[in-house]
Amino acid sequence: MYKKRLTYALMTAALFIFGAARVLVAAEAGASAISPAEALSRLMAGNQRFQHDTTHQPLLHAKRREELAGGQAPFAVILSCSDSRVPPELIFDQGLGGLFVVRIAGNTVTRAGLESIDYAVEHLGTNLIMVLGHDSCGAVKGAVGECGSKPAAQLPEIFGNICPAVARARKQRAANLDSHAIDLNVDEQVNILKRSPLFNQRVSDGSLKIVGARYKLRSGKVELLDGN
Ligand SMILES: [Zn+2]
């Protein structure tokens, strides 16, 4: 009798845990309903509001905090620079729970960054990834001065990740090397993400979009780069 009761209790507990896990997954998978195209148009609409000083600063209130306490379903991942002038939530006029943001000087893909992005795509249902470079990026400028025949002596990981873009910019004999390297660096990172076995299948079938963009410091405008 005792054994039977114990088995019943264990089964009930297992079902409860399974049910709770499913509810959590369902709550967190909400963003998968938002297509890559719709997510991109939301971002660009938010950036329009930011450019024209008509921000909503939406979804920052107590009710929103309460809604999000049980789970999140961000509609876009942004890989951007740590630069204080380029905070994604502000320049896209988004509130809490809208964006899953990975920031690192020079907006390059690191191993931990890749794992973070994968978490949003795999577990939170996010279908759009944007790599966002910006005007006058100090990290890229620094890399242009540092990347050469020898591995970068300073900031070896950050500059090392940017060096392939600098080499491409030099090869193309760009008139403005710093500026061109900023765009090529975004392009390099987009390609790294697209080629990753984590994402390449979903990029091919169109269910996940990875785009590159550049933020203009003066106008506040985010421009999609060629090929997007
Ligand atoms: Zn920067």
Residues whose N, C-alpha, C, O or C-beta is under 5 A from the ligand:
A	BS01	ZN	C81 D83 G106 C137 G138 A139
